[in-house]
């Protein structure tokens, strides 16, 4: 769950709804300045839409953070819960398409290896791991490396000459997925604040995607990546009281009673 304050209340965006919005970003992506995805286009869109599906397991019974008395923010969930959920989401993604599974596997693994040494989300910070958590992470990364080799071979019809993440076309596709993911988070978490998304894949010119706030849930982007000058990318959310919750059942009951709100997130050229 992606949690943020919103008009004195708590805005909740489920990870699967964030994924749906990310898929819309992927579907609309591309123009004369920023090239669209050509190879594995539909599989890449599926990866965008389903990259965080594993979170649905945790969200069905979220932990309550004792320091906030609200659900644990997504970047604070510990590996003992996060990794099993991600494994399930990756397995499902691989069933949709091997290239989809490859990118989603890299997304999950990238959470524990600084996005293949490309960057780290600032909210995550330095989280020390216990010995047990370190073992879980090491096993997860080893399993994902083996799975990625298998999925790459299935997707393209031959084995990779190196680890898939070392191949420029794979790393470029992975970094583009991260751009789409982080652009969605600019809305779901930050409500369209100023920001910079970097690094960019090799298919994009420049070193950063600059986000400029143009109002609540409204951003201008440079370089601009869509065909239309204005694109609406809705995301479903729920608004609940910003209060202490006694346990997961208390929160889930409140969430169920809240109904849904569709945030009309907008991207413009200027």
Wavefront OBJ file of the C-alpha trace (Angstrom):
o trace
v 0.000 0.000 0.000
v 1.144 3.480 -0.888
v 0.101 5.849 1.888
v 0.079 9.652 1.909
v -1.716 12.539 3.591
v -4.548 14.032 1.575
v -6.815 16.869 2.778
v -6.373 15.850 6.382
v -7.083 12.211 5.637
v -5.090 9.174 4.535
v -4.870 8.395 0.823
v -4.387 4.700 0.119
v -3.299 3.409 -3.285
v -3.076 -0.350 -3.549
v -0.013 -1.595 -5.368
v -2.136 -3.346 -7.984
v -3.900 -0.040 -8.736
v -0.518 1.667 -8.964
v 0.398 -1.114 -11.408
v -2.686 -0.424 -13.501
v -1.674 3.217 -13.800
v 1.892 2.212 -14.645
v 0.495 0.054 -17.433
v -1.410 3.067 -18.796
v 1.833 5.044 -18.828
v 3.532 2.240 -20.757
v 0.659 1.976 -23.220
v 0.714 5.704 -24.021
v 4.506 5.973 -24.119
v 6.301 7.191 -27.230
v 6.385 10.020 -29.762
v 8.818 11.580 -32.234
v 11.094 12.749 -29.417
v 10.881 9.732 -27.099
v 10.690 6.509 -29.097
v 7.977 3.987 -28.295
v 8.816 0.454 -27.285
v 9.183 -1.698 -30.387
v 10.554 -5.057 -29.265
v 8.390 -6.961 -26.757
v 5.998 -4.014 -26.600
v 2.981 -5.866 -25.195
v 5.102 -7.925 -22.819
v 6.699 -4.718 -21.514
v 3.265 -3.172 -20.991
v 2.215 -6.272 -19.078
v 5.326 -5.967 -16.926
v 4.387 -2.378 -16.139
v 0.826 -3.318 -15.239
v 1.796 -6.327 -13.128
v 5.209 -5.437 -11.698
v 3.858 -5.105 -8.147
v 1.119 -7.759 -8.149
v 2.880 -9.707 -5.411
v 1.987 -6.971 -2.955
v -1.654 -8.103 -3.079
v -0.723 -10.943 -0.719
v 0.640 -8.572 1.912
v -2.150 -6.056 1.363
v -4.776 -8.693 2.142
v -3.571 -8.515 5.765
v -1.157 -5.586 6.173
v 1.018 -5.123 9.220
v 0.275 -2.170 11.458
v 3.398 -0.147 12.179
v 3.571 0.255 15.981
v 5.154 3.703 15.590
v 2.344 5.102 13.417
v -0.591 2.770 14.226
v -1.227 2.669 10.486
v -0.240 0.122 7.824
v 3.471 -0.153 7.245
v 4.552 2.049 4.341
v 5.581 -0.074 1.355
v 9.283 0.748 1.530
v 9.389 -0.247 5.225
v 8.068 -3.814 4.763
v 10.725 -6.322 5.781
v 12.173 -9.028 3.512
v 10.561 -11.899 5.434
v 7.174 -10.703 4.166
v 8.184 -8.829 1.060
v 10.212 -11.568 -0.638
v 7.596 -14.370 -0.506
v 4.976 -11.992 -1.864
v 7.262 -10.866 -4.665
v 8.132 -14.443 -5.562
v 4.433 -15.123 -6.101
v 4.006 -12.006 -8.240
v 7.041 -12.865 -10.340
v 5.779 -16.400 -10.896
v 2.465 -15.030 -12.113
v 4.164 -12.525 -14.410
v 6.281 -15.282 -15.952
v 3.102 -17.178 -16.763
v 1.824 -14.179 -18.724
v 4.924 -13.917 -20.919
v 8.616 -14.792 -20.412
v 9.772 -11.244 -21.203
v 7.192 -9.926 -18.738
v 8.500 -12.342 -16.125
v 12.085 -11.327 -16.854
v 11.380 -7.631 -16.278
v 9.260 -8.232 -13.173
v 11.918 -10.538 -11.757
v 14.512 -7.828 -12.316
v 12.207 -5.280 -10.694
v 11.885 -7.454 -7.590
v 15.577 -8.274 -7.414
v 16.481 -4.659 -8.072
v 14.931 -3.667 -4.777
v 17.826 -5.452 -3.072
v 20.776 -4.602 -5.328
v 20.349 -0.837 -5.796
v 18.485 -1.358 -9.064
v 21.446 -3.204 -10.545
v 23.708 -0.417 -9.279
v 21.726 2.217 -11.171
v 20.001 4.104 -8.321
v 18.125 3.747 -5.067
v 14.822 5.383 -4.171
v 15.499 8.106 -1.639
v 12.719 6.978 0.712
v 14.268 3.572 1.249
v 17.487 4.898 2.734
v 19.915 2.587 4.496
v 18.092 -0.355 6.002
v 20.305 -2.768 7.880
v 19.440 -6.436 7.491
v 19.463 -9.059 10.190
v 21.431 -12.242 9.553
v 18.201 -14.074 8.730
v 17.089 -11.329 6.339
v 20.501 -11.342 4.643
v 20.158 -15.064 3.967
v 16.669 -14.526 2.524
v 17.919 -11.752 0.250
v 20.954 -13.739 -0.918
v 18.792 -16.739 -1.789
v 16.257 -14.529 -3.537
v 18.868 -12.818 -5.692
v 20.449 -16.145 -6.647
v 17.068 -17.631 -7.554
v 16.129 -14.559 -9.607
v 19.433 -14.654 -11.515
v 18.776 -18.258 -12.529
v 15.151 -17.541 -13.379
v 16.102 -14.526 -15.486
v 18.504 -16.631 -17.562
v 15.734 -19.156 -18.216
v 13.135 -16.507 -19.053
v 15.478 -14.653 -21.396
v 16.194 -17.869 -23.305
v 12.472 -18.599 -23.543
v 11.678 -15.051 -24.683
v 14.282 -14.780 -27.453
v 14.892 -18.417 -28.371
v 18.491 -18.746 -27.241
v 20.569 -18.468 -24.094
v 22.031 -15.114 -23.082
v 25.788 -14.774 -23.651
v 26.033 -13.109 -20.231
v 23.685 -12.543 -17.332
v 20.573 -10.938 -18.879
v 20.969 -7.730 -16.875
v 24.392 -7.244 -18.506
v 22.813 -7.085 -21.972
v 22.115 -3.501 -23.129
v 18.674 -4.291 -24.562
v 17.551 -5.963 -21.332
v 18.925 -3.256 -19.054
v 17.330 -0.585 -21.221
v 13.934 -2.323 -20.967
v 14.370 -2.698 -17.205
v 15.302 0.963 -16.731
v 12.285 2.018 -18.778
v 10.074 -0.032 -16.460
v 11.633 1.824 -13.528
v 10.885 5.166 -15.200
v 7.250 4.188 -15.677
v 7.050 2.939 -12.085
v 8.557 6.090 -10.632
v 6.377 8.339 -12.783
v 3.321 6.628 -11.326
v 4.751 7.129 -7.829
v 5.029 10.842 -8.587
v 1.237 10.765 -8.509
v 0.346 7.972 -6.090
v 2.848 8.963 -3.399
v 3.788 12.592 -4.097
v 0.580 13.978 -5.648
v 2.567 15.408 -8.595
v 5.459 17.193 -6.916
v 8.543 18.560 -8.614
v 11.110 15.850 -9.143
v 13.701 14.222 -11.359
v 13.654 10.636 -12.593
v 17.044 9.191 -13.470
v 18.772 7.227 -14.947
v 16.998 6.961 -18.258
v 17.270 4.005 -20.624
v 19.514 4.230 -23.643
v 16.451 4.709 -25.860
v 15.876 8.178 -24.357
v 18.063 11.203 -24.988
v 19.397 13.043 -21.967
v 20.177 12.028 -18.431
v 16.910 12.778 -16.634
v 13.154 13.092 -16.922
v 12.224 16.339 -15.217
v 8.815 16.542 -13.501
v 7.358 19.991 -12.833
v 4.278 20.411 -10.669
v 1.384 22.147 -12.415
v -1.196 21.630 -9.698
v -2.498 18.723 -7.687
v -2.055 15.491 -9.653
v -0.867 17.463 -12.670
v 2.693 17.311 -14.030
v 4.640 18.717 -16.943
v 7.428 16.448 -18.244
v 10.663 17.218 -20.058
v 11.451 15.414 -22.291
v 7.799 14.843 -23.060
v 7.115 11.161 -23.831
v 3.527 10.994 -25.122
v 1.903 11.586 -28.514
v -0.886 13.859 -27.213
v -0.029 17.177 -25.554
v -2.153 16.245 -22.546
v -2.607 12.711 -21.248
v -4.836 11.615 -18.362
v -3.614 8.604 -16.381
v -6.210 7.771 -13.710
v -5.377 5.796 -10.601
v -7.880 4.267 -8.205
v -7.422 5.150 -4.539
v -9.299 5.122 -1.265
v -9.530 7.825 1.364
v -9.785 6.822 5.031
v -9.441 8.702 8.327
v -5.903 9.625 9.301
v -6.125 7.954 12.698
v -4.647 5.164 14.752
v -5.780 1.674 13.780
v -5.911 -1.030 16.405
v -5.093 -3.948 14.101
v -5.233 -5.006 10.432
v -8.910 -5.909 10.715
v -9.757 -2.405 11.930
v -7.951 -0.863 8.965
v -9.342 -3.302 6.392
v -12.899 -2.790 7.615
v -12.466 0.972 7.342
v -10.955 0.594 3.878
v -13.820 -1.623 2.718
v -16.376 0.931 3.883
v -14.594 3.850 2.227
v -15.355 3.050 -1.398
v -13.076 4.078 -4.228
v -11.899 7.418 -5.562
v -10.468 7.837 -9.059
v -7.677 10.408 -9.180
v -7.509 12.000 -12.622
v -3.735 12.357 -12.899
v -2.696 14.523 -15.835
v 0.562 14.922 -17.737
v 1.144 17.920 -20.008
v 3.906 19.017 -22.342
v 4.283 22.396 -20.622
l 1 2 3 4 5 6 7 8 9 10 11 12 13 14 15 16 17 18 19 20 21 22 23 24 25 26 27 28 29 30 31 32 33 34 35 36 37 38 39 40 41 42 43 44 45 46 47 48 49 50 51 52 53 54 55 56 57 58 59 60 61 62 63 64 65 66 67 68 69 70 71 72 73 74 75 76 77 78 79 80 81 82 83 84 85 86 87 88 89 90 91 92 93 94 95 96 97 98 99 100 101 102 103 104 105 106 107 108 109 110 111 112 113 114 115 116 117 118 119 120 121 122 123 124 125 126 127 128 129 130 131 132 133 134 135 136 137 138 139 140 141 142 143 144 145 146 147 148 149 150 151 152 153 154 155 156 157 158 159 160 161 162 163 164 165 166 167 168 169 170 171 172 173 174 175 176 177 178 179 180 181 182 183 184 185 186 187 188 189 190 191 192 193 194 195 196 197 198 199 200 201 202 203 204 205 206 207 208 209 210 211 212 213 214 215 216 217 218 219 220 221 222 223 224 225 226 227 228 229 230 231 232 233 234 235 236 237 238 239 240 241 242 243 244 245 246 247 248 249 250 251 252 253 254 255 256 257 258 259 260 261 262 263 264 265 266 267 268 269 270
